[in-house]
Amino acid sequence: MAEECCRRNFGASIMDTAKRLLEDPTIAPRKVAAERMDICKNCEYFRDKSQVCDHCGCYLPLKTTFANVKCPLDKWGEHNEN
């Protein structure tokens, strides 16, 4: 699908998220989003106070909900219903 965001700039990360939503607005099932968020919360790059990944700069409660995204560290991948 789209290129992985993996940017340390918060503004660029937000723009990438918006682009992905326009390309494919599919939302991952709640269970998938929760599993992804649990993985992120146990990652060394997770910042609890801001809920942001220090590696890619993404706001994780939002990023983990989109089906067409993946962790740039390959800790979780895109979700396909197929």
LOKOL-180478 format. One record per residue: x, y, z of N, C-alpha, C in turn; residue number from 1. Coordinates in Angstrom, 3 decimals. Layout:
N
X	Y	Z	X	Y	Z	X	Y	Z	NUM
...
***
This chain:
82
0.836	-1.185	0.000	0.000	0.000	0.000	0.874	1.239	0.000	1
0.663	2.186	0.855	1.445	3.421	0.902	2.786	3.184	1.582	2
3.710	4.117	1.373	5.005	4.022	2.038	4.804	4.153	3.542	3
5.666	3.532	4.287	5.587	3.632	5.743	5.984	5.036	6.180	4
5.325	5.575	7.169	5.558	6.958	7.592	6.951	7.167	8.184	5
7.266	6.448	9.203	8.577	6.459	9.848	9.277	7.816	9.811	6
8.635	8.797	10.350	9.214	10.139	10.426	9.268	10.567	11.881	7
10.262	11.316	12.213	10.382	11.804	13.573	9.668	13.144	13.750	8
9.164	13.740	12.681	8.500	15.029	12.727	7.004	14.813	12.931	9
6.457	15.359	14.007	5.054	15.138	14.332	4.124	15.659	13.239	10
4.422	16.833	12.688	3.587	17.398	11.627	3.558	16.508	10.398	11
4.728	15.992	10.007	4.799	15.090	8.852	4.045	13.806	9.136	12
4.100	13.342	10.365	3.388	12.127	10.749	1.878	12.327	10.636	13
1.383	13.463	11.077	-0.045	13.769	10.982	-0.469	13.851	9.513	14
0.355	14.481	8.685	0.043	14.580	7.255	0.012	13.192	6.602	15
0.934	12.336	6.993	0.956	10.983	6.446	-0.293	10.212	6.861	16
-0.704	10.370	8.101	-1.908	9.698	8.589	-3.130	10.173	7.804	17
-3.230	11.474	7.561	-4.354	12.013	6.795	-4.338	11.459	5.368	18
-3.170	11.377	4.764	-3.038	10.836	3.405	-3.517	9.383	3.369	19
-3.111	8.603	4.355	-3.515	7.201	4.412	-5.032	7.068	4.559	20
-5.627	7.926	5.379	-7.070	7.889	5.590	-7.810	8.200	4.286	21
-7.279	9.142	3.512	-7.896	9.456	2.218	-7.720	8.319	1.218	22
-6.564	7.661	1.247	-6.295	6.545	0.334	-7.159	5.334	0.649	23
-7.282	5.035	1.920	-8.027	3.846	2.341	-8.543	4.079	3.755	24
-9.815	4.444	3.890	-10.358	4.757	5.214	-10.732	3.538	6.060	25
-10.288	2.362	5.650	-10.632	1.152	6.389	-10.036	1.192	7.796	26
-10.886	0.928	8.745	-10.473	0.890	10.144	-10.288	-0.571	10.541	27
-9.213	-0.839	11.259	-8.967	-2.196	11.750	-9.986	-2.526	12.843	28
-10.309	-3.794	13.009	-11.205	-4.177	14.106	-10.632	-3.712	15.451	29
-11.510	-3.428	16.380	-11.075	-2.943	17.710	-10.063	-3.880	18.356	30
-10.285	-5.184	18.195	-9.364	-6.162	18.788	-7.961	-5.998	18.202	31
-7.859	-5.788	16.904	-6.563	-5.605	16.242	-5.901	-4.325	16.740	32
-6.668	-3.241	16.796	-6.131	-1.964	17.276	-5.636	-2.094	18.727	33
-6.389	-2.801	19.557	-5.996	-2.992	20.961	-4.724	-3.835	21.061	34
-4.625	-4.879	20.234	-3.417	-5.714	20.232	-2.202	-4.899	19.796	35
-2.369	-4.087	18.764	-1.279	-3.234	18.295	-0.844	-2.266	19.404	36
-1.839	-1.644	20.042	-1.534	-0.675	21.095	-0.805	-1.344	22.260	37
-1.181	-2.554	22.607	-0.488	-3.298	23.666	0.974	-3.539	23.291	38
1.221	-3.866	22.029	2.595	-4.068	21.560	3.365	-2.759	21.695	39
2.740	-1.670	21.269	3.398	-0.361	21.353	3.706	0.030	22.799	40
2.755	-0.213	23.687	2.954	0.160	25.092	4.127	-0.576	25.729	41
4.496	-1.716	25.176	5.626	-2.484	25.703	6.920	-2.246	24.929	42
6.920	-1.291	24.023	8.089	-0.983	23.193	8.932	0.106	23.862	43
10.225	0.014	23.672	11.139	1.003	24.254	10.961	2.403	23.669	44
10.322	2.540	22.522	10.118	3.840	21.889	8.788	4.499	22.268	45
7.956	3.793	23.013	6.651	4.324	23.407	6.812	5.351	24.525	46
6.173	6.499	24.346	6.175	7.549	25.359	4.778	7.614	25.958	47
4.667	7.142	27.195	3.377	6.978	27.859	2.600	8.290	27.969	48
3.252	9.335	28.368	2.563	10.609	28.605	1.941	11.167	27.319	49
2.666	11.113	26.225	2.182	11.681	24.966	1.508	10.653	24.057	50
1.707	9.361	24.337	1.175	8.270	23.511	1.773	8.306	22.097	51
3.006	8.811	21.988	3.703	8.958	20.710	4.869	7.981	20.652	52
5.149	7.500	19.450	6.307	6.645	19.227	7.524	7.527	18.989	53
8.560	7.325	19.753	9.790	8.098	19.610	10.569	7.702	18.357	54
10.253	6.580	17.756	10.943	6.137	16.545	10.350	6.795	15.296	55
9.024	6.703	15.145	8.397	7.233	13.914	7.681	8.553	14.128	56
7.415	8.915	15.368	6.749	10.185	15.643	5.239	10.144	15.562	57
4.672	8.951	15.393	3.222	8.827	15.237	2.497	8.845	16.577	58
1.266	9.379	16.544	0.356	9.334	17.676	-0.319	7.967	17.616	59
0.058	7.093	18.509	-0.290	5.681	18.402	-1.765	5.328	18.597	60
-2.512	6.015	19.470	-3.938	5.680	19.540	-4.665	5.888	18.210	61
-4.141	6.755	17.353	-4.719	6.947	16.030	-4.123	5.970	15.021	62
-2.807	5.889	14.983	-2.141	5.038	13.994	-2.585	3.584	14.093	63
-2.723	3.063	15.275	-3.055	1.653	15.455	-4.463	1.295	14.986	64
-5.297	2.293	14.739	-6.674	2.014	14.313	-6.827	1.827	12.809	65
-5.863	2.276	12.012	-5.975	2.164	10.559	-5.492	0.809	10.081	66
-6.261	0.203	9.182	-5.916	-1.131	8.679	-4.672	-1.112	7.799	67
-4.419	-0.025	7.080	-3.357	0.011	6.075	-2.011	0.540	6.575	68
-1.763	0.450	7.850	-0.475	0.893	8.389	0.253	-0.265	9.057	69
1.551	-0.066	9.265	2.330	-1.071	9.977	3.384	-0.372	10.812	70
3.905	-1.067	11.764	4.986	-0.552	12.602	6.266	-0.539	11.772	71
7.003	0.582	11.755	8.245	0.627	10.984	9.333	-0.286	11.551	72
9.122	-0.785	12.748	10.062	-1.730	13.368	9.606	-3.171	13.184	73
8.559	-3.379	12.398	7.978	-4.695	12.118	7.476	-5.418	13.364	74
6.983	-4.654	14.329	6.412	-5.274	15.529	4.951	-5.659	15.296	75
4.292	-5.014	14.337	2.953	-5.385	13.873	2.782	-4.858	12.456	76
1.887	-5.523	11.703	1.741	-5.202	10.290	0.356	-4.723	9.904	77
0.180	-4.551	8.593	-1.117	-4.142	8.066	-2.151	-5.218	8.370	78
-3.394	-4.803	8.484	-4.476	-5.757	8.725	-5.292	-5.905	7.455	79
-5.411	-7.114	6.993	-6.236	-7.431	5.817	-7.327	-8.392	6.245	80
-8.535	-8.099	5.849	-9.674	-8.961	6.192	-9.601	-10.313	5.499	81
-8.897	-10.392	4.392	-8.848	-11.628	3.575	-8.230	-12.764	4.336	82
***
